[in-house]
Amino acid sequence: MPQYSPKKLIRNISNPLLKRYFDQRDLLGDLDWKGLGDHDPKPIMEALDELSASERESVETDFNQINELATDSGSRLIFEEASFGDRPWADKLDGMANDYERAMLALIEDRRLIDIVSSCNEMDRFAESRWKSWIVGKRLQVTDEREKLKKGLRALFKEQGRGQRCHIETLDRRDPERFCCFAFPEDYPKTDLGYDDNNQFKRHTRRTATEIIFVYRPEDGIPEMLGKGNKKEKEAIAEVFCKTMLGLTALPPPNQRPPYDLAVLKRKNFSFKTDPADNIESTEIRLMRFDLPGQGYRRMILSARPTDGQTNLHDLIDEAVNTTNFPLSDLLVSQAIFAMRFRGKNGRRGNTLRFQVTYPDHCNLKDTGKDAIAKKYLKQWGIARG
């Protein structure tokens, strides 16, 4: 996510699009838009300073949401949701100058869609290792008993002196198919120091919420959860979801993530074969970590970035590893970092996806976009064994 700066955001959005936004909000009506220079934030920032505190706060909330979605993944999510819902403005997205403009257009056209995209974007921030999952082993019908889930979570959090209120939101995602549920139980109150609308300094108490994300994958029969707490607390929260939304009688057994076997990477002739349809230009190993045999916690890390005519990582292994003392067959590859480069469009340089796999069961790839493509190939290459 880009670091938030209102000036940077304004510079990256055309004046006509900014005017549409403020006209829709019935704000900055006195601003001389025709006399503004392109991408000049100063007059707009000065006009924003003249708004009331509540109006400025509302604009800041929108700008922050746009900033969070001003990424490749944010634009992809916006395009997917707009296209799937046959939004008439979806065709305009390709004509936008950048990710900021695509997010602003979506906000102007459909605030409900932008909220859905923001929720999906929040989910996609977290790698697989952050999620706790359990295995049902069969496809279940989601009951969508939101009130029962709300009641169960409130009772659970009440034991900790919080959770008096709870808000629930659900949505369905595709590719892969997922039922997603966002729960916001009331958290402990927090006190902020600041100023009110009358410019008076005061202490303001906020009733904040803690976020819990539940996901059910019907194709795999796997419920997942992302939230705070120790193992026992997370299991209790997940059990409420499984009982109320999936119709189970208890929390199913934990899902063992498919182990990763990086031994194949020791082969110098190993080939990263890919389908041309996935538009992958190359895949390279940038780093390999070896656990050495014998007593003690001993590791060796080799890193290289191959370029034309220079040593690649396997050549470096030949040069650096004394195979008389440490035969390659005795070394455990405990971690690898990959660089997967995608072809660019219209003569532009493509993006490179860097990802890390750690033995036995950790990978920082997510479920969407280019990450999903890389996860597919980890299985095809024999690295993901599940």
C-alpha positions as CSV (number, residue, x, y, z in Angstrom):
1,M,0.0,0.0,0.0
2,P,1.4,3.5,-0.9
3,Q,2.2,5.8,2.0
4,Y,-0.8,8.1,2.4
5,S,-0.3,11.7,1.3
6,P,-3.3,13.8,0.3
7,K,-1.1,16.0,-1.9
8,K,0.3,12.9,-3.7
9,L,-3.2,11.5,-4.2
10,I,-4.5,14.8,-5.7
11,R,-1.5,15.0,-8.0
12,N,-2.3,11.5,-9.4
13,I,-6.0,12.2,-10.1
14,S,-7.2,14.4,-13.0
15,N,-9.1,17.6,-12.2
16,P,-12.3,16.4,-13.9
17,L,-12.4,13.3,-11.8
18,L,-11.7,15.2,-8.6
19,K,-14.5,17.7,-9.5
20,R,-16.9,14.8,-10.0
21,Y,-16.1,13.5,-6.6
22,F,-16.5,16.8,-4.8
23,D,-19.6,17.7,-6.8
24,Q,-21.1,14.4,-5.7
25,R,-20.3,15.3,-2.1
26,D,-21.6,18.8,-2.6
27,L,-18.2,20.2,-1.5
28,L,-15.8,22.8,-2.9
29,G,-18.5,24.4,-5.0
30,D,-16.7,27.8,-5.0
31,L,-13.5,26.4,-6.3
32,D,-12.5,27.7,-9.8
33,W,-11.9,24.3,-11.4
34,K,-11.4,25.7,-14.9
35,G,-8.6,27.9,-13.6
36,L,-6.7,25.1,-11.9
37,G,-3.5,23.8,-13.3
38,D,-3.2,20.1,-13.9
39,H,-2.1,18.1,-10.9
40,D,-1.7,21.1,-8.7
41,P,-2.8,20.2,-5.2
42,K,-2.3,23.6,-3.5
43,P,-5.6,25.3,-4.3
44,I,-7.5,22.1,-3.5
45,M,-5.7,21.6,-0.2
46,E,-6.4,25.2,0.7
47,A,-10.1,24.8,-0.1
48,L,-10.2,21.6,2.0
49,D,-8.8,23.6,5.0
50,E,-11.9,25.8,4.9
51,L,-14.3,22.8,5.4
52,S,-15.7,21.9,8.7
53,A,-13.9,19.3,10.8
54,S,-16.6,16.7,10.1
55,E,-16.4,17.4,6.3
56,R,-12.6,17.2,6.3
57,E,-12.8,13.9,8.2
58,S,-15.2,12.5,5.7
59,V,-13.0,13.4,2.8
60,E,-9.9,12.0,4.6
61,T,-11.7,8.7,5.1
62,D,-12.5,8.5,1.3
63,F,-8.9,9.5,0.4
64,N,-7.5,6.9,2.7
65,Q,-9.7,4.2,1.2
66,I,-8.5,5.3,-2.3
67,N,-4.9,5.2,-1.2
68,E,-5.3,1.6,0.1
69,L,-6.6,0.5,-3.2
70,A,-4.1,2.4,-5.4
71,T,-2.1,-0.8,-6.1
72,D,-1.9,-3.4,-8.8
73,S,-3.9,-5.8,-6.6
74,G,-6.5,-3.1,-5.8
75,S,-7.0,-2.3,-9.4
76,R,-7.4,-6.0,-10.2
77,L,-10.0,-6.4,-7.5
78,I,-11.9,-3.4,-8.7
79,F,-11.9,-4.6,-12.3
80,E,-13.0,-8.1,-11.2
81,E,-15.9,-6.9,-9.1
82,A,-17.1,-4.3,-11.7
83,S,-16.9,-6.8,-14.6
84,F,-18.6,-9.6,-12.6
85,G,-21.5,-7.3,-11.7
86,D,-21.7,-5.9,-15.3
87,R,-21.2,-2.4,-14.0
88,P,-21.7,0.0,-17.0
89,W,-18.6,2.0,-16.1
90,A,-16.3,-1.1,-16.0
91,D,-15.0,-0.4,-19.5
92,K,-13.7,3.0,-18.4
93,L,-11.2,1.5,-16.0
94,D,-8.7,0.7,-18.8
95,G,-8.7,4.3,-19.8
96,M,-7.7,5.6,-16.3
97,A,-4.2,6.9,-16.0
98,N,-3.2,5.0,-12.9
99,D,-4.4,3.0,-9.8
100,Y,-5.5,6.2,-8.0
101,E,-7.9,7.1,-10.8
102,R,-9.3,3.6,-11.0
103,A,-10.0,3.6,-7.2
104,M,-11.5,7.1,-7.4
105,L,-13.8,6.2,-10.3
106,A,-15.1,3.1,-8.4
107,L,-15.7,5.2,-5.3
108,I,-17.7,7.7,-7.3
109,E,-19.7,5.1,-9.2
110,D,-20.4,2.5,-6.5
111,R,-19.6,3.0,-2.9
112,R,-20.9,-0.5,-2.0
113,L,-18.6,-2.1,-4.5
114,I,-15.6,-0.1,-3.2
115,D,-16.4,-1.4,0.3
116,I,-16.5,-5.0,-0.9
117,V,-13.2,-4.5,-2.7
118,S,-11.7,-3.0,0.5
119,S,-12.7,-6.0,2.4
120,C,-11.2,-8.3,-0.2
121,N,-8.0,-6.3,-0.2
122,E,-7.8,-6.5,3.6
123,M,-8.1,-10.3,3.4
124,D,-5.4,-10.5,0.7
125,R,-2.9,-8.6,2.7
126,F,-2.2,-11.7,4.9
127,A,-0.1,-14.6,3.8
128,E,-1.2,-18.2,4.1
129,S,0.8,-18.7,7.3
130,R,-1.3,-16.1,9.2
131,W,-4.5,-18.1,8.8
132,K,-5.6,-20.9,11.1
133,S,-7.5,-23.6,9.2
134,W,-9.5,-26.8,10.0
135,I,-10.5,-29.7,7.7
136,V,-14.1,-30.8,7.3
137,G,-13.5,-33.1,4.3
138,K,-16.8,-32.5,2.6
139,R,-18.8,-29.7,1.0
140,L,-21.2,-28.0,3.5
141,Q,-24.2,-25.7,3.0
142,V,-23.5,-22.3,4.6
143,T,-26.4,-21.5,6.9
144,D,-25.6,-17.8,7.2
145,E,-27.1,-17.5,10.7
146,R,-25.6,-14.1,11.3
147,E,-27.6,-13.4,14.4
148,K,-26.5,-16.6,16.0
149,L,-22.9,-15.9,15.2
150,K,-23.3,-12.4,16.6
151,K,-24.8,-13.8,19.8
152,G,-22.1,-16.4,20.2
153,L,-19.3,-14.0,19.7
154,R,-20.8,-11.5,22.1
155,A,-21.1,-14.2,24.8
156,L,-17.5,-15.3,24.2
157,F,-16.0,-11.8,24.3
158,K,-18.2,-10.8,27.3
159,E,-16.1,-13.2,29.4
160,Q,-13.2,-10.9,28.6
161,G,-15.1,-7.7,29.6
162,R,-15.8,-6.6,26.0
163,G,-18.0,-7.6,23.0
164,Q,-21.2,-5.8,24.1
165,R,-21.9,-5.1,20.4
166,C,-21.0,-7.0,17.2
167,H,-21.4,-6.3,13.5
168,I,-21.3,-9.0,10.8
169,E,-20.7,-8.6,7.1
170,T,-20.5,-11.4,4.5
171,L,-19.5,-11.7,0.9
172,D,-18.8,-14.4,-1.7
173,R,-15.5,-14.5,-3.6
174,R,-14.6,-16.4,-6.8
175,D,-11.4,-18.1,-8.1
176,P,-11.2,-19.9,-5.8
177,E,-14.8,-20.1,-4.5
178,R,-15.0,-18.8,-0.9
179,F,-17.7,-17.7,1.6
180,C,-16.2,-14.8,3.6
181,C,-17.5,-13.5,6.9
182,F,-16.2,-10.4,8.7
183,A,-17.0,-10.0,12.4
184,F,-16.4,-6.8,14.4
185,P,-17.0,-7.5,18.1
186,E,-16.7,-4.4,20.3
187,D,-13.2,-4.1,21.8
188,Y,-11.9,-2.3,24.9
189,P,-12.5,1.5,24.8
190,K,-9.6,3.7,23.9
191,T,-9.0,7.4,24.7
192,D,-7.6,9.8,22.1
193,L,-6.3,13.3,22.7
194,G,-7.4,15.9,20.1
195,Y,-9.7,18.8,19.2
196,D,-13.5,19.0,18.7
197,D,-15.4,20.9,16.0
198,N,-15.2,24.0,18.1
199,N,-11.3,23.7,18.2
200,Q,-11.4,22.8,21.9
201,F,-8.8,20.4,23.2
202,K,-10.4,17.3,24.8
203,R,-10.1,13.6,25.6
204,H,-12.4,11.5,23.4
205,T,-13.3,7.9,24.2
206,R,-13.7,5.6,21.2
207,R,-15.6,2.3,21.3
208,T,-13.3,0.4,18.9
209,A,-13.9,-3.0,17.3
210,T,-11.6,-5.9,16.8
211,E,-11.7,-7.6,13.3
212,I,-12.1,-11.3,12.8
213,I,-12.2,-12.8,9.3
214,F,-13.8,-16.2,8.7
215,V,-13.5,-18.0,5.3
216,Y,-15.1,-21.3,4.2
217,R,-13.7,-23.0,1.1
218,P,-16.4,-25.4,-0.1
219,E,-14.3,-27.0,-2.8
220,D,-11.8,-28.2,-0.2
221,G,-14.1,-28.4,2.8
222,I,-11.9,-26.1,4.8
223,P,-12.9,-23.3,7.2
224,E,-10.2,-20.7,8.0
225,M,-9.9,-17.8,10.5
226,L,-7.7,-14.8,10.9
227,G,-7.9,-13.0,14.3
228,K,-6.0,-12.1,17.5
229,G,-5.6,-14.3,20.5
230,N,-3.8,-17.4,21.7
231,K,-4.5,-20.9,20.3
232,K,-7.3,-21.7,22.8
233,E,-9.0,-18.3,22.2
234,K,-8.8,-18.7,18.4
235,E,-10.3,-22.2,18.5
236,A,-13.2,-21.0,20.7
237,I,-13.9,-18.2,18.2
238,A,-13.7,-20.6,15.2
239,E,-16.0,-23.1,16.9
240,V,-18.7,-20.5,17.1
241,F,-18.4,-19.8,13.4
242,C,-18.4,-23.5,12.5
243,K,-21.5,-24.2,14.7
244,T,-23.6,-21.2,13.6
245,M,-22.6,-20.7,9.9
246,L,-21.7,-24.2,8.8
247,G,-24.0,-26.3,10.9
248,L,-21.3,-28.4,12.5
249,T,-21.6,-29.7,16.1
250,A,-18.0,-29.0,17.0
251,L,-14.7,-27.5,15.7
252,P,-13.2,-30.0,13.2
253,P,-9.6,-31.2,13.4
254,P,-6.9,-28.7,12.4
255,N,-5.8,-28.7,8.8
256,Q,-2.2,-29.7,8.2
257,R,-0.8,-27.5,5.6
258,P,0.8,-29.3,2.7
259,P,4.5,-29.7,3.4
260,Y,7.0,-28.2,1.1
261,D,9.9,-30.2,-0.3
262,L,12.7,-28.0,-1.6
263,A,15.1,-30.8,-2.3
264,V,14.3,-30.7,-6.0
265,L,16.0,-27.3,-6.2
266,K,19.4,-28.9,-5.6
267,R,19.3,-30.3,-9.1
268,K,21.3,-28.1,-11.4
269,N,19.1,-29.2,-14.4
270,F,15.9,-28.4,-12.6
271,S,13.5,-26.5,-15.0
272,F,10.8,-24.1,-14.0
273,K,8.3,-25.2,-16.8
274,T,5.3,-22.9,-17.2
275,D,2.3,-22.5,-19.5
276,P,2.7,-19.7,-22.0
277,A,-0.9,-18.6,-21.2
278,D,0.3,-17.5,-17.8
279,N,2.7,-14.9,-19.4
280,I,5.7,-15.8,-17.3
281,E,9.0,-14.7,-18.8
282,S,11.3,-16.4,-16.3
283,T,11.6,-17.9,-12.8
284,E,14.8,-17.8,-10.8
285,I,16.1,-18.9,-7.4
286,R,17.5,-15.9,-5.7
287,L,18.4,-17.5,-2.3
288,M,18.8,-21.0,-0.8
289,R,19.3,-21.7,2.8
290,F,20.9,-25.1,3.8
291,D,20.7,-26.8,7.2
292,L,24.0,-28.6,7.8
293,P,24.1,-32.2,9.2
294,G,25.6,-32.9,12.6
295,Q,25.1,-31.4,16.0
296,G,24.4,-27.7,16.6
297,Y,22.2,-25.2,14.8
298,R,24.3,-24.7,11.7
299,R,23.1,-23.1,8.5
300,M,24.6,-21.8,5.2
301,I,22.9,-19.2,3.1
302,L,23.8,-18.6,-0.6
303,S,22.3,-15.8,-2.6
304,A,22.8,-14.7,-6.2
305,R,21.0,-12.6,-8.8
306,P,21.9,-14.0,-12.1
307,T,22.4,-11.8,-15.1
308,D,23.7,-12.5,-18.6
309,G,27.1,-14.0,-18.5
310,Q,27.3,-14.1,-14.7
311,T,27.2,-16.8,-12.1
312,N,23.8,-18.2,-11.2
313,L,22.9,-19.7,-7.8
314,H,23.7,-23.3,-8.8
315,D,27.1,-22.2,-10.1
316,L,27.7,-20.5,-6.8
317,I,26.8,-23.8,-5.0
318,D,29.5,-25.6,-7.0
319,E,32.0,-22.9,-6.1
320,A,31.2,-22.4,-2.4
321,V,30.1,-25.8,-1.0
322,N,32.8,-28.3,-0.1
323,T,31.0,-31.4,-1.2
324,T,33.8,-33.6,0.2
325,N,32.8,-32.5,3.7
326,F,29.2,-31.8,3.0
327,P,27.7,-33.9,0.1
328,L,24.9,-32.0,-1.4
329,S,22.6,-35.0,-0.7
330,D,23.1,-34.5,3.0
331,L,22.1,-30.8,3.0
332,L,18.5,-29.9,3.8
333,V,17.2,-27.0,1.7
334,S,15.2,-25.3,4.5
335,Q,14.3,-22.0,2.6
336,A,14.3,-20.6,-0.9
337,I,13.4,-17.2,-2.3
338,F,12.1,-17.1,-5.9
339,A,11.7,-14.3,-8.4
340,M,9.0,-14.9,-11.0
341,R,9.1,-12.3,-13.8
342,F,5.9,-11.7,-15.9
343,R,6.0,-10.3,-19.4
344,G,5.1,-6.6,-19.7
345,K,2.5,-5.1,-22.1
346,N,3.0,-2.6,-24.8
347,G,6.7,-2.7,-24.6
348,R,6.8,-2.0,-20.9
349,R,8.9,-4.0,-18.4
350,G,6.8,-6.6,-16.6
351,N,6.4,-7.0,-12.9
352,T,8.5,-9.4,-10.8
353,L,6.9,-11.5,-8.0
354,R,9.3,-12.4,-5.2
355,F,8.1,-15.1,-2.8
356,Q,9.6,-17.2,-0.1
357,V,9.0,-20.9,0.8
358,T,10.3,-22.3,4.1
359,Y,10.5,-26.0,5.0
360,P,8.3,-27.6,6.2
361,D,5.1,-25.7,5.8
362,H,5.5,-21.9,5.3
363,C,4.9,-19.9,2.2
364,N,4.1,-16.2,2.0
365,L,2.0,-16.4,-1.2
366,K,-1.6,-15.4,-1.1
367,D,-4.6,-16.8,-3.0
368,T,-5.1,-14.1,-5.7
369,G,-3.6,-12.6,-8.8
370,K,0.0,-13.5,-9.6
371,D,0.4,-15.2,-6.2
372,A,-2.2,-17.8,-7.2
373,I,-0.3,-18.5,-10.4
374,A,2.9,-19.1,-8.4
375,K,1.1,-21.4,-5.9
376,K,-0.1,-23.5,-8.8
377,Y,3.4,-24.0,-10.1
378,L,4.8,-24.9,-6.7
379,K,2.5,-28.0,-7.0
380,Q,3.4,-28.6,-10.6
381,W,7.1,-28.4,-9.9
382,G,6.8,-30.9,-7.0
383,I,7.7,-28.4,-4.3
384,A,4.2,-28.2,-2.7
385,R,3.5,-31.9,-1.8
386,G,-0.2,-31.5,-0.9
